[in-house]
Amino acid sequence: MRTAVVIGTGLVGTSAALALAGRGVHVHLLDHDPASARTAAALGAGTDEAPEGRVDLAVIAVPPAHVASVLATAMRDDIARGYLDVASVKGGPRRELEALGVDLTPYIGTHPMAGKERSGPLAATADLFEGRPWVLTPTRDTDTEVLNLALELVALCRAVPVVMDADAHDRAVALVSHTPQLISSMVAARLEEADETAVRLCGQGIRDVTRIAASDPRMWVEILSANPGPVADVLAGVAADLDETVQALRSLQTGDEHKRREGTDSIEDVLRRGNAGRVRVPGKHGAAPASYEIVAVLISDRPGELARIFADAGRAGINVEDVRIEHATGQQAGLVQLMVEPSAAPVLATALRERGWSIRQ
């Protein structure tokens, strides 16, 4: 691939353009908002001038509701040898294209499973897709050359290709992406009118659950509007669990020992099912999830403290598999949770104590 055009210079489109441009592809940037394309060009994602001739690949990075119309126009204008979109929903756009009578042989639907809470070209990075799954949804009509171009794009972005049926993809993202977004927003919405003393008690748990609630509502309305059925199906299952859990908690308020026992069993059941589901979430680098021990270290909020901890762990010969930081309320301090292999935990704790760090049990 030597040339490409990216139509839509938001987070995903600009990030793909940055990755391509950084690997020698000449990228043209187009957007209904010329200022967005100019911003992406200023970041080094390519040129905001339209291509003079046919390019190798057209990347359509617009909201799901606009994919079919933008693709149909681009294909009618014959701007590229191959076409793909990166929308988060795949079945709907393909059916819209079929209804428009578009020749789908030079097209493949794709979806990079990467994003941020922030949107727009200024949030884009060339490494956004590195190591992340990138779903490809070819059909028997997809031209081999177009599939190869899509695979080349995925390789240039250093993502991991995953081939799926379009409707299976939509059901999958409803479960692992779209429903979690709604539930995160629903939990965060409970905080809007909460008493300030309650909000000040927020810890790492509520931060983890509500992190993605900071996402752009307009963007998510577009996504959810394109995949309402599968999301509603998943939410219906969650709602059934919620109803049962509410009833179980009410049972714990009664004086009836039998009802209390049933309530306890019901709550334990949903928690255990949660344990079982959590175990299935892929671990580091997409491998099977691993069990790590946590070494919690008290850290002050001063420049260079994190670097010192990692350097001391390195001197002890310990690889830190993951890290979390829990900030203390009202204090310039917090806990750094270093996740390591179980056998390495006591070695790391001893080494850090010897270097003056305070270890919390």
Protein Blocks (a to p, Z undefined) as FASTA:
>chain_A
ZZdcdehjafklmmmmmmmmmnopacddddfblklmmmmmmnonacfbdcfbdcfbdcdd
bdfklmmmmmmmmmmnopafbdcdfbfbfklmmmmmmmnopafklgccddddbddfbecj
klpcfklmgopacdddddfklcfklmmmmmmmmmmnopacddddfklmmmmmmmmmmmmm
mmmmmmmmmmmmgcfklmmmpcfklmmmmmmmmpcfklmmmmmmmmmmmmmmmmmmmmmm
mmmmmmmmmmmmpmbfklmmmmmmmmmmmmmmmmmmmmmpccehhiacdddddddddddd
dehklmmmmmmmmmnopacfbdcddddehiacddddddddfklmmmmmmmmmmnopacdZ
Z
